[in-house]
Structure formats: structure tokens, C-alpha cells
């Protein structure tokens, strides 16, 4: 970020970047307020986001750190869930890929890993909402990686076929789904309630992440760099929570 030709000091540039990320301010408005070019503001934000994204933890390191941090009373589990990020309506053939049937709008989807205390551990690359969470997790080879670190993941009932070894060496815990020929027993209902209670921590983690208002609706220039942006905000969220 340091430059001898920048018109503003480092503190002012940092405040501008945080205003864009936290409050979703338009770069043109901030540029007019500080008397600089809006291209400069956009460049500063891109530079900071790129640097922070490189500090984001990778999946294998997160799982290894989670395994080392476990105590004798902790359960070796992590929580898996997905969250959608609204985007401006794309044009052309890409429009169908970003359409989310659940929200009836265009979104990007990110899957996250969270601990039982609601601390966001890892965020995946942002993918169009048409790609299902379970398919995305399979492409990342998540069950074998969890098994390698002796961890188990708790998911919602849409991930029933995520585990590749459900009978011999399971690494995914999901609830039971009712169907036409099978109604849930009281024990299965209690199990689903326990899993749902554990998964509440995911919502707290996603709420912390979405406090950054730039994620309320991504514009076209950020849609292409959504993965870098989410990883940068993950680092900032960790710094905010643990300060």
C-alpha cells in the first residue's frame, strides 16, 4: 500500500477502504469527499483485499489446526453450511448459472466450516448458486480430508449423499429425512433436533461475515473477484472477533 505519490496519508486510505467494505459506500462518493480520483479509491480497495486474501487459511491447515486445538472434552466435529451472496443480475448465458431456486434471485454460494462456538474457520471459493453445496464439497474432496485429520462434519439434511464411506468409515453426520414410505420416529425427530441445535452456530458465523455490507449485493466488478473478497473479509472478521 505504501507509495510516495499517494495524495492521502495511510490512515485516511485505510478509513476509505473500511468504509467501502463495512458500510458499502460508493467509491465515487468517498473520492469526492476526500478530493481524489475514484479510480484511486478502487485501486486501494483492490490492493488491500488482495493482500488480506493471501492471509486467509487454507482448508488442510484449518483442519490440522482444528485437530491440534481439540482438548480431551471437545468433540472432533466441525460444522458445514452454505451461504448465498446476492449479485446484480448478470446478462447473457451466465444468468441461469447464478439463479438460486431457494431465494428466487441471482446469488453466489460459498460453503463454510465453523466450530461449535460459531467461529468461522474457512470459506470456499465463491461459485454460482446453481451448483449445489454437496457437489461443491465433493469436488473439494472434503470427506477424505476430514477422515485424514480424524474429524467429523455436521451438515443439514440436503447432504445425505456427501459421505463416500457411510457404512465403513463415516465422516459426515446428517439428519434423517422423511419420505412417502417412511415417517420419522420420535427418536429420529429428537436426533434431527439435536443436529439443528448444533448447527445454529453456523448462522452466527454467517451473520458476523455479512456484517460487511459490501456483501449485501455484489456489483459486477466484484462478482469476478468474489472469492478474493470473501477470504479478505474472513481475515477481517477473525481480527474483529478476537481483538
NUZAKOL-28099 format. One record per residue (C-alpha): residue in three letters; residue number from 1; x, y, z. Coordinates in steps of 0.5 Angstrom, whole numbers, padded with zeros to 4 digits. Layout:
N
PT    r    k      x      y      z
PT  Ala  NUM      X      Y      Z
...
END
This chain:
243
PT    r    k      x      y      z
PT  Unk    1   0000   0000   0000
PT  Unk    2   0006   0005   0001
PT  Unk    3   0007   0010  -0004
PT  Unk    4   0011   0016  -0004
PT  Unk    5   0006   0019  -0010
PT  Unk    6  -0001   0018  -0006
PT  Unk    7  -0004   0024  -0004
PT  Unk    8  -0007   0022   0002
PT  Unk    9  -0004   0019   0009
PT  Unk   10  -0004   0012   0010
PT  Unk   11  -0009   0013   0016
PT  Unk   12  -0014   0016   0011
PT  Unk   13  -0013   0011   0006
PT  Unk   14  -0015   0006   0011
PT  Unk   15  -0021   0009   0013
PT  Unk   16  -0023   0010   0006
PT  Unk   17  -0022   0002   0005
PT  Unk   18  -0026   0000   0011
PT  Unk   19  -0032   0005   0009
PT  Unk   20  -0032   0001   0003
PT  Unk   21  -0032  -0006   0006
PT  Unk   22  -0036  -0005   0012
PT  Unk   23  -0041   0000   0010
PT  Unk   24  -0042  -0001   0003
PT  Unk   25  -0040   0006   0001
PT  Unk   26  -0039   0008  -0007
PT  Unk   27  -0032   0010  -0008
PT  Unk   28  -0034   0016  -0012
PT  Unk   29  -0038   0019  -0006
PT  Unk   30  -0031   0018  -0002
PT  Unk   31  -0027   0020  -0007
PT  Unk   32  -0031   0027  -0008
PT  Unk   33  -0031   0027   0000
PT  Unk   34  -0023   0027   0000
PT  Unk   35  -0021   0030  -0006
PT  Unk   36  -0018   0024  -0010
PT  Unk   37  -0020   0020  -0016
PT  Unk   38  -0025   0015  -0016
PT  Unk   39  -0020   0010  -0019
PT  Unk   40  -0015   0011  -0014
PT  Unk   41  -0020   0009  -0009
PT  Unk   42  -0022   0003  -0013
PT  Unk   43  -0015   0001  -0013
PT  Unk   44  -0013   0002  -0006
PT  Unk   45  -0019  -0003  -0004
PT  Unk   46  -0017  -0008  -0009
PT  Unk   47  -0010  -0008  -0006
PT  Unk   48  -0012  -0008   0001
PT  Unk   49  -0017  -0014  -0001
PT  Unk   50  -0011  -0018  -0005
PT  Unk   51  -0006  -0017   0001
PT  Unk   52  -0012  -0020   0006
PT  Unk   53  -0014  -0025   0002
PT  Unk   54  -0007  -0028   0002
PT  Unk   55  -0007  -0029   0009
PT  Unk   56  -0013  -0033   0009
PT  Unk   57  -0012  -0040   0012
PT  Unk   58  -0013  -0046   0007
PT  Unk   59  -0017  -0052   0008
PT  Unk   60  -0012  -0057   0010
PT  Unk   61  -0008  -0052   0015
PT  Unk   62  -0015  -0051   0018
PT  Unk   63  -0017  -0058   0019
PT  Unk   64  -0010  -0059   0022
PT  Unk   65  -0010  -0053   0027
PT  Unk   66  -0017  -0055   0029
PT  Unk   67  -0015  -0062   0031
PT  Unk   68  -0009  -0059   0035
PT  Unk   69  -0014  -0055   0039
PT  Unk   70  -0018  -0060   0041
PT  Unk   71  -0018  -0062   0048
PT  Unk   72  -0020  -0068   0052
PT  Unk   73  -0027  -0066   0053
PT  Unk   74  -0028  -0063   0046
PT  Unk   75  -0032  -0067   0040
PT  Unk   76  -0028  -0068   0034
PT  Unk   77  -0033  -0064   0030
PT  Unk   78  -0034  -0058   0025
PT  Unk   79  -0040  -0055   0022
PT  Unk   80  -0041  -0055   0015
PT  Unk   81  -0046  -0050   0012
PT  Unk   82  -0047  -0045   0005
PT  Unk   83  -0049  -0038   0005
PT  Unk   84  -0051  -0034  -0001
PT  Unk   85  -0049  -0027  -0003
PT  Unk   86  -0053  -0023  -0007
PT  Unk   87  -0051  -0020  -0014
PT  Unk   88  -0053  -0016  -0019
PT  Unk   89  -0057  -0019  -0025
PT  Unk   90  -0052  -0022  -0030
PT  Unk   91  -0053  -0022  -0037
PT  Unk   92  -0052  -0027  -0043
PT  Unk   93  -0052  -0034  -0041
PT  Unk   94  -0049  -0033  -0034
PT  Unk   95  -0056  -0031  -0032
PT  Unk   96  -0058  -0038  -0031
PT  Unk   97  -0052  -0041  -0027
PT  Unk   98  -0053  -0035  -0022
PT  Unk   99  -0060  -0036  -0021
PT  Unk  100  -0062  -0039  -0014
PT  Unk  101  -0068  -0043  -0013
PT  Unk  102  -0069  -0042  -0006
PT  Unk  103  -0068  -0035  -0006
PT  Unk  104  -0071  -0033  -0013
PT  Unk  105  -0066  -0029  -0014
PT  Unk  106  -0059  -0029  -0017
PT  Unk  107  -0053  -0031  -0012
PT  Unk  108  -0046  -0033  -0011
PT  Unk  109  -0046  -0039  -0006
PT  Unk  110  -0040  -0040  -0001
PT  Unk  111  -0039  -0046   0004
PT  Unk  112  -0036  -0045   0010
PT  Unk  113  -0033  -0049   0016
PT  Unk  114  -0035  -0047   0023
PT  Unk  115  -0033  -0049   0030
PT  Unk  116  -0038  -0051   0035
PT  Unk  117  -0037  -0044   0038
PT  Unk  118  -0039  -0040   0032
PT  Unk  119  -0032  -0038   0030
PT  Unk  120  -0032  -0038   0022
PT  Unk  121  -0026  -0043   0021
PT  Unk  122  -0025  -0043   0013
PT  Unk  123  -0029  -0041   0007
PT  Unk  124  -0029  -0044   0000
PT  Unk  125  -0029  -0041  -0007
PT  Unk  126  -0035  -0037  -0009
PT  Unk  127  -0039  -0041  -0014
PT  Unk  128  -0045  -0039  -0018
PT  Unk  129  -0052  -0041  -0014
PT  Unk  130  -0054  -0047  -0019
PT  Unk  131  -0048  -0051  -0016
PT  Unk  132  -0051  -0055  -0010
PT  Unk  133  -0047  -0055  -0004
PT  Unk  134  -0046  -0062  -0003
PT  Unk  135  -0043  -0062  -0010
PT  Unk  136  -0038  -0057  -0009
PT  Unk  137  -0036  -0060  -0002
PT  Unk  138  -0035  -0067  -0006
PT  Unk  139  -0031  -0063  -0011
PT  Unk  140  -0026  -0061  -0006
PT  Unk  141  -0026  -0068  -0003
PT  Unk  142  -0028  -0066   0004
PT  Unk  143  -0030  -0073   0007
PT  Unk  144  -0023  -0076   0005
PT  Unk  145  -0019  -0069   0008
PT  Unk  146  -0024  -0070   0014
PT  Unk  147  -0022  -0077   0015
PT  Unk  148  -0015  -0076   0014
PT  Unk  149  -0015  -0071   0020
PT  Unk  150  -0020  -0075   0025
PT  Unk  151  -0025  -0070   0024
PT  Unk  152  -0033  -0071   0023
PT  Unk  153  -0037  -0065   0020
PT  Unk  154  -0045  -0064   0022
PT  Unk  155  -0049  -0062   0016
PT  Unk  156  -0056  -0061   0014
PT  Unk  157  -0061  -0066   0011
PT  Unk  158  -0059  -0064   0004
PT  Unk  159  -0052  -0067   0005
PT  Unk  160  -0055  -0074   0006
PT  Unk  161  -0050  -0077   0000
PT  Unk  162  -0044  -0073   0001
PT  Unk  163  -0040  -0078   0005
PT  Unk  164  -0037  -0083   0001
PT  Unk  165  -0036  -0088   0006
PT  Unk  166  -0042  -0088   0010
PT  Unk  167  -0042  -0095   0012
PT  Unk  168  -0035  -0097   0014
PT  Unk  169  -0032  -0090   0016
PT  Unk  170  -0037  -0085   0016
PT  Unk  171  -0034  -0077   0017
PT  Unk  172  -0041  -0074   0016
PT  Unk  173  -0047  -0073   0021
PT  Unk  174  -0053  -0071   0018
PT  Unk  175  -0061  -0072   0020
PT  Unk  176  -0066  -0077   0017
PT  Unk  177  -0071  -0074   0012
PT  Unk  178  -0078  -0077   0012
PT  Unk  179  -0081  -0080   0005
PT  Unk  180  -0087  -0082   0003
PT  Unk  181  -0086  -0089   0006
PT  Unk  182  -0082  -0087   0012
PT  Unk  183  -0085  -0083   0017
PT  Unk  184  -0080  -0080   0022
PT  Unk  185  -0080  -0084   0029
PT  Unk  186  -0079  -0080   0036
PT  Unk  187  -0072  -0082   0036
PT  Unk  188  -0070  -0079   0029
PT  Unk  189  -0074  -0073   0031
PT  Unk  190  -0070  -0072   0037
PT  Unk  191  -0064  -0073   0033
PT  Unk  192  -0066  -0068   0028
PT  Unk  193  -0067  -0063   0033
PT  Unk  194  -0060  -0064   0037
PT  Unk  195  -0057  -0063   0030
PT  Unk  196  -0061  -0057   0029
PT  Unk  197  -0059  -0054   0035
PT  Unk  198  -0051  -0055   0034
PT  Unk  199  -0052  -0052   0027
PT  Unk  200  -0054  -0046   0030
PT  Unk  201  -0047  -0044   0031
PT  Unk  202  -0047  -0043   0023
PT  Unk  203  -0052  -0038   0023
PT  Unk  204  -0048  -0034   0028
PT  Unk  205  -0042  -0034   0024
PT  Unk  206  -0045  -0032   0017
PT  Unk  207  -0048  -0026   0021
PT  Unk  208  -0041  -0024   0023
PT  Unk  209  -0039  -0025   0016
PT  Unk  210  -0045  -0021   0013
PT  Unk  211  -0044  -0015   0018
PT  Unk  212  -0039  -0013   0012
PT  Unk  213  -0045  -0009   0008
PT  Unk  214  -0041  -0010   0001
PT  Unk  215  -0044  -0017   0001
PT  Unk  216  -0051  -0015   0001
PT  Unk  217  -0051  -0014  -0006
PT  Unk  218  -0044  -0015  -0010
PT  Unk  219  -0043  -0011  -0016
PT  Unk  220  -0041  -0013  -0023
PT  Unk  221  -0033  -0011  -0022
PT  Unk  222  -0033  -0015  -0015
PT  Unk  223  -0037  -0021  -0018
PT  Unk  224  -0031  -0023  -0021
PT  Unk  225  -0027  -0023  -0015
PT  Unk  226  -0032  -0025  -0010
PT  Unk  227  -0027  -0031  -0008
PT  Unk  228  -0022  -0026  -0006
PT  Unk  229  -0027  -0021  -0003
PT  Unk  230  -0030  -0027   0002
PT  Unk  231  -0023  -0029   0004
PT  Unk  232  -0021  -0022   0006
PT  Unk  233  -0027  -0021   0010
PT  Unk  234  -0026  -0027   0013
PT  Unk  235  -0019  -0025   0016
PT  Unk  236  -0022  -0018   0018
PT  Unk  237  -0028  -0022   0022
PT  Unk  238  -0023  -0026   0025
PT  Unk  239  -0019  -0020   0027
PT  Unk  240  -0025  -0016   0029
PT  Unk  241  -0028  -0022   0034
PT  Unk  242  -0021  -0024   0037
PT  Unk  243  -0019  -0017   0039
END
